[in-house]
Amino acid sequence: MALIEESDGRMEFLERFAEATEKTVKIIYDGWKKLMETNTQSDERIGSVETRLSSVEFQLEKIAATIERIESNTIPTKPHGKDIAGTSEPRVRDSVNESEDLSLGYRRNSDMFVSRASLLKKIELPTFDGLLPYRWIRNVE
């Protein structure tokens, strides 16, 4: 009888151990299942972000190309105060000396350009400080 009681005690121990092991395996399986779901969701999100990033990169390339095209179409500005014309710049002739040799009609047009150039003068304007714009306009006039 002692042998049967001892084996019954071992059987109960093994059954409790099996139940505890089964619970542990179930917890591990549930955790693994949750990790797989999270991994799938993360893969979808990463794919979405990569798609959006490639779209943004494409848009940036288009913007860069547009800016480059605009910059290539702009006329480069010349520095102020340049006195001597370079070889690529047209030479401005003195119209008073050359106008004596030309016919009257042509000389008249060139005189018009000379007088027009004399009308273009630099005007000093007061500094606008951002306050009272009507007073500033009155001072300019």
Backbone as CSV, one residue per row, in Angstrom:
resi,resn,N_x,N_y,N_z,CA_x,CA_y,CA_z,C_x,C_y,C_z
1,MET,0.801,-1.182,0.000,0.000,0.000,0.000,0.853,1.259,0.000
2,ALA,1.914,1.214,0.643,2.800,2.366,0.688,3.287,2.710,-0.708
3,LEU,3.495,1.685,-1.486,3.957,1.902,-2.849,2.874,2.587,-3.681
4,ILE,1.633,2.213,-3.466,0.514,2.813,-4.201,0.330,4.259,-3.753
5,GLU,0.430,4.517,-2.461,0.287,5.891,-1.964,1.431,6.767,-2.481
6,GLU,2.611,6.191,-2.500,3.765,6.938,-3.008,3.591,7.241,-4.491
7,SER,3.099,6.273,-5.249,2.896,6.506,-6.674,1.741,7.478,-6.908
8,ASP,0.696,7.439,-6.050,-0.392,8.414,-6.160,0.133,9.825,-5.885
9,GLY,1.017,9.963,-4.905,1.617,11.267,-4.595,2.460,11.785,-5.751
10,ARG,3.180,10.868,-6.370,3.990,11.271,-7.529,3.088,11.653,-8.706
11,MET,2.007,10.938,-8.872,1.073,11.239,-9.960,0.431,12.617,-9.758
12,GLU,0.039,12.925,-8.533,-0.528,14.247,-8.253,0.511,15.336,-8.528
13,PHE,1.761,15.076,-8.100,2.834,16.038,-8.349,3.038,16.234,-9.848
14,LEU,3.054,15.149,-10.599,3.238,15.240,-12.052,2.055,15.947,-12.711
15,GLU,0.837,15.693,-12.237,-0.335,16.366,-12.799,-0.274,17.873,-12.529
16,ARG,0.103,18.267,-11.288,0.237,19.698,-10.973,1.361,20.325,-11.806
17,PHE,2.462,19.584,-11.944,3.583,20.081,-12.750,3.163,20.237,-14.208
18,ALA,2.391,19.279,-14.723,1.910,19.342,-16.106,0.964,20.525,-16.285
19,GLU,0.073,20.766,-15.316,-0.844,21.913,-15.392,-0.067,23.227,-15.370
20,ALA,0.924,23.320,-14.472,1.732,24.545,-14.394,2.511,24.751,-15.688
21,THR,3.052,23.678,-16.235,3.793,23.766,-17.502,2.855,24.169,-18.629
22,GLU,1.655,23.619,-18.636,0.669,23.961,-19.664,0.291,25.437,-19.585
23,LYS,0.102,25.956,-18.367,-0.212,27.386,-18.198,0.952,28.246,-18.695
24,THR,2.181,27.838,-18.359,3.361,28.597,-18.798,3.469,28.586,-20.320
25,VAL,3.252,27.432,-20.931,3.306,27.327,-22.395,2.212,28.180,-23.020
26,LYS,1.006,28.190,-22.428,-0.093,29.010,-22.959,0.267,30.492,-22.887
27,ILE,0.866,30.925,-21.761,1.276,32.332,-21.619,2.334,32.679,-22.664
28,ILE,3.306,31.778,-22.840,4.359,32.018,-23.843,3.759,32.061,-25.240
29,TYR,2.826,31.151,-25.548,2.193,31.119,-26.864,1.393,32.397,-27.118
30,ASP,0.624,32.846,-26.113,-0.152,34.088,-26.262,0.777,35.283,-26.490
31,GLY,1.888,35.320,-25.766,2.855,36.402,-25.960,3.467,36.369,-27.349
32,TRP,3.808,35.159,-27.826,4.375,35.019,-29.166,3.368,35.455,-30.228
33,LYS,2.091,35.075,-30.020,1.027,35.449,-30.955,0.876,36.974,-31.012
34,LYS,0.923,37.612,-29.840,0.809,39.069,-29.778,2.012,39.729,-30.467
35,LEU,3.210,39.175,-30.260,4.403,39.702,-30.930,4.287,39.589,-32.450
36,MET,3.750,38.498,-32.940,3.580,38.320,-34.385,2.593,39.341,-34.948
37,GLU,1.491,39.582,-34.237,0.524,40.593,-34.683,1.166,41.979,-34.706
38,THR,1.917,42.292,-33.646,2.588,43.591,-33.573,3.621,43.723,-34.685
39,ASN,4.320,42.639,-34.980,5.313,42.653,-36.049,4.650,42.917,-37.397
40,THR,3.504,42.298,-37.634,2.763,42.518,-38.881,2.311,43.978,-38.988
41,GLN,1.789,44.517,-37.889,1.359,45.922,-37.888,2.549,46.847,-38.123
42,SER,3.676,46.539,-37.498,4.876,47.368,-37.676,5.350,47.321,-39.122
43,ASP,5.319,46.145,-39.737,5.713,46.023,-41.141,4.818,46.872,-42.037
44,GLU,3.512,46.864,-41.758,2.583,47.682,-42.544,2.881,49.166,-42.363
45,ARG,3.126,49.578,-41.130,3.427,50.991,-40.868,4.733,51.403,-41.533
46,ILE,5.742,50.560,-41.438,7.031,50.880,-42.054,6.871,50.983,-43.566
47,GLY,6.084,50.090,-44.153,5.825,50.163,-45.594,5.135,51.462,-45.970
48,SER,4.176,51.874,-45.148,3.469,53.130,-45.394,4.419,54.320,-45.294
49,VAL,5.274,54.309,-44.280,6.229,55.410,-44.104,7.215,55.448,-45.268
50,GLU,7.686,54.289,-45.722,8.611,54.247,-46.854,7.953,54.788,-48.117
51,THR,6.686,54.470,-48.329,5.963,54.987,-49.491,5.853,56.504,-49.423
52,ARG,5.485,57.017,-48.253,5.361,58.466,-48.093,6.716,59.148,-48.251
53,LEU,7.759,58.532,-47.720,9.097,59.101,-47.823,9.557,59.161,-49.275
54,SER,9.283,58.121,-50.038,9.671,58.150,-51.448,8.880,59.220,-52.198
55,SER,7.623,59.429,-51.814,6.824,60.491,-52.428,7.405,61.864,-52.093
56,VAL,7.809,62.046,-50.838,8.410,63.322,-50.429,9.732,63.541,-51.158
57,GLU,10.541,62.498,-51.292,11.808,62.617,-52.019,11.559,63.010,-53.466
58,PHE,10.550,62.413,-54.091,10.222,62.743,-55.471,9.811,64.208,-55.591
59,GLN,8.976,64.668,-54.657,8.544,66.063,-54.671,9.734,67.004,-54.474
60,LEU,10.653,66.653,-53.565,11.838,67.482,-53.341,12.714,67.542,-54.589
61,GLU,12.842,66.434,-55.300,13.607,66.434,-56.543,12.959,67.352,-57.570
62,LYS,11.623,67.328,-57.650,10.925,68.213,-58.584,11.127,69.674,-58.198
63,ILE,11.067,69.966,-56.893,11.271,71.341,-56.426,12.689,71.789,-56.736
64,ALA,13.670,70.923,-56.493,15.065,71.271,-56.775,15.263,71.522,-58.263
65,ALA,14.643,70.710,-59.113,14.754,70.911,-60.556,14.104,72.227,-60.967
66,THR,12.968,72.549,-60.369,12.295,73.812,-60.680,13.146,74.999,-60.255
67,ILE,13.720,74.929,-59.064,14.581,76.021,-58.591,15.792,76.169,-59.497
68,GLU,16.374,75.053,-59.901,17.535,75.110,-60.790,17.158,75.735,-62.127
69,ARG,15.970,75.377,-62.649,15.517,75.945,-63.916,15.268,77.448,-63.772
70,ILE,14.687,77.855,-62.641,14.437,79.281,-62.406,15.755,80.034,-62.310
71,GLU,16.716,79.457,-61.574,18.014,80.116,-61.430,18.733,80.229,-62.763
72,SER,18.576,79.241,-63.639,19.252,79.313,-64.932,18.595,80.347,-65.847
73,ASN,17.318,80.668,-65.604,16.619,81.648,-66.432,16.780,83.079,-65.936
74,THR,17.259,83.271,-64.727,17.401,84.623,-64.207,18.637,85.279,-64.782
75,ILE,18.557,86.574,-64.919,19.684,87.352,-65.426,20.599,87.651,-64.253
76,PRO,21.874,87.322,-64.387,22.777,87.612,-63.263,22.892,89.121,-63.059
77,THR,22.859,89.544,-61.821,22.946,90.962,-61.521,24.393,91.401,-61.546
78,LYS,24.587,92.627,-61.971,25.937,93.183,-62.028,26.191,93.943,-60.739
79,PRO,27.410,93.920,-60.251,27.711,94.682,-59.036,27.602,96.173,-59.297
80,HIS,27.180,96.907,-58.282,27.037,98.352,-58.417,28.407,99.007,-58.479
81,GLY,28.475,100.108,-59.199,29.702,100.887,-59.240,30.700,100.400,-60.264
82,LYS,30.295,99.582,-61.221,31.219,99.103,-62.240,31.339,100.187,-63.300
83,ASP,32.537,100.689,-63.510,32.755,101.810,-64.415,33.154,101.373,-65.817
84,ILE,33.898,100.309,-65.948,34.452,99.920,-67.234,33.649,98.746,-67.777
85,ALA,33.227,98.871,-69.045,32.467,97.796,-69.660,33.407,96.662,-70.022
86,GLY,32.954,95.438,-69.789,33.750,94.277,-70.152,33.636,94.010,-71.638
87,THR,34.356,93.011,-72.113,34.341,92.708,-73.542,32.995,92.160,-73.986
88,SER,32.246,91.543,-73.089,30.956,90.983,-73.475,29.830,92.011,-73.385
89,GLU,30.096,93.165,-72.795,29.068,94.189,-72.645,29.131,95.168,-73.817
90,PRO,27.971,95.653,-74.269,27.983,96.611,-75.385,28.609,97.936,-74.953
91,ARG,29.317,98.536,-75.880,29.980,99.802,-75.601,28.984,100.934,-75.831
92,VAL,28.873,101.832,-74.887,27.985,102.978,-75.014,28.783,104.092,-75.670
93,ARG,28.268,104.569,-76.780,28.985,105.608,-77.525,28.513,106.980,-77.082
94,ASP,29.365,107.920,-77.239,29.023,109.301,-76.915,28.166,109.837,-78.049
95,SER,26.881,110.055,-77.783,25.947,110.420,-78.849,26.149,111.852,-79.332
96,VAL,26.733,112.711,-78.523,26.911,114.098,-78.944,27.939,114.184,-80.064
97,ASN,29.054,113.493,-79.952,30.095,113.554,-80.980,29.668,112.851,-82.252
98,GLU,29.004,111.730,-82.156,28.617,110.970,-83.329,27.375,111.530,-83.996
99,SER,26.565,112.284,-83.281,25.314,112.770,-83.860,25.565,113.835,-84.928
100,GLU,26.711,114.463,-84.945,26.995,115.487,-85.949,27.127,114.882,-87.335
101,ASP,27.595,113.629,-87.423,27.803,112.996,-88.718,26.547,112.322,-89.254
102,LEU,25.527,112.173,-88.449,24.345,111.423,-88.845,23.286,112.345,-89.438
103,SER,22.326,111.707,-90.108,21.239,112.489,-90.684,20.381,113.073,-89.567
104,LEU,19.588,114.067,-89.936,18.807,114.800,-88.952,17.809,113.896,-88.224
105,GLY,17.118,113.006,-88.945,16.114,112.145,-88.313,16.728,111.203,-87.291
106,TYR,17.861,110.616,-87.630,18.499,109.684,-86.704,19.058,110.425,-85.503
107,ARG,19.600,111.623,-85.769,20.160,112.407,-84.674,19.055,112.791,-83.695
108,ARG,17.898,113.054,-84.207,16.789,113.440,-83.347,16.430,112.300,-82.388
109,ASN,16.393,111.055,-82.901,16.102,109.907,-82.040,17.189,109.720,-80.985
110,SER,18.434,109.865,-81.389,19.507,109.674,-80.416,19.474,110.784,-79.369
111,ASP,19.096,112.012,-79.777,18.964,113.088,-78.793,17.843,112.771,-77.802
112,MET,16.795,112.120,-78.315,15.705,111.749,-77.431,16.206,110.767,-76.366
113,PHE,17.045,109.818,-76.770,17.587,108.864,-75.801,18.527,109.549,-74.829
114,VAL,19.277,110.518,-75.311,20.184,111.245,-74.423,19.371,112.006,-73.394
115,SER,18.296,112.701,-73.856,17.492,113.465,-72.905,16.744,112.531,-71.951
116,ARG,16.362,111.368,-72.444,15.686,110.406,-71.569,16.647,109.922,-70.487
117,ALA,17.890,109.668,-70.866,18.886,109.225,-69.890,19.143,110.316,-68.865
118,SER,19.063,111.575,-69.295,19.295,112.656,-68.340,18.121,112.793,-67.368
119,LEU,16.936,112.299,-67.769,15.783,112.350,-66.873,15.855,111.293,-65.769
120,LEU,16.564,110.225,-66.034,16.661,109.152,-65.053,17.709,109.524,-64.021
121,LYS,17.246,109.978,-62.890,18.148,110.392,-61.821,17.804,109.620,-60.559
122,LYS,18.768,109.497,-59.683,18.554,108.817,-58.415,17.855,109.774,-57.463
123,ILE,16.791,109.290,-56.846,16.010,110.112,-55.925,16.221,109.576,-54.520
124,GLU,16.511,110.469,-53.586,16.664,110.083,-52.185,15.274,110.035,-51.543
125,LEU,14.924,108.924,-50.920,13.646,108.766,-50.244,13.885,108.628,-48.749
126,PRO,12.963,109.162,-47.944,13.111,108.960,-46.498,12.887,107.489,-46.154
127,THR,13.494,107.054,-45.082,13.370,105.666,-44.646,11.993,105.433,-44.042
128,PHE,11.356,104.338,-44.461,10.043,103.986,-43.924,10.254,103.113,-42.704
129,ASP,9.776,103.586,-41.539,9.998,102.856,-40.290,8.835,101.927,-39.948
130,GLY,7.821,101.848,-40.791,6.702,100.946,-40.549,5.527,101.620,-39.864
131,LEU,5.698,102.818,-39.385,4.628,103.545,-38.713,4.134,104.671,-39.615
132,LEU,2.876,104.966,-39.536,2.244,106.081,-40.251,2.596,106.095,-41.745
133,PRO,2.077,105.143,-42.510,2.422,105.085,-43.931,1.930,106.300,-44.717
134,TYR,0.800,106.907,-44.316,0.303,108.064,-45.059,1.240,109.260,-44.900
135,ARG,1.810,109.421,-43.708,2.758,110.512,-43.494,4.014,110.285,-44.336
136,TRP,4.459,109.026,-44.430,5.655,108.724,-45.220,5.401,109.027,-46.697
137,ILE,4.207,108.635,-47.210,3.866,108.921,-48.612,3.820,110.424,-48.836
138,ARG,3.258,111.180,-47.885,3.210,112.633,-48.015,4.624,113.207,-48.054
139,ASN,5.517,112.698,-47.228,6.901,113.181,-47.228,7.614,112.846,-48.527
140,VAL,7.296,111.705,-49.126,7.921,111.320,-50.394,7.466,112.247,-51.505
141,GLU,6.173,112.601,-51.491,5.642,113.464,-52.549,6.212,114.855,-52.427
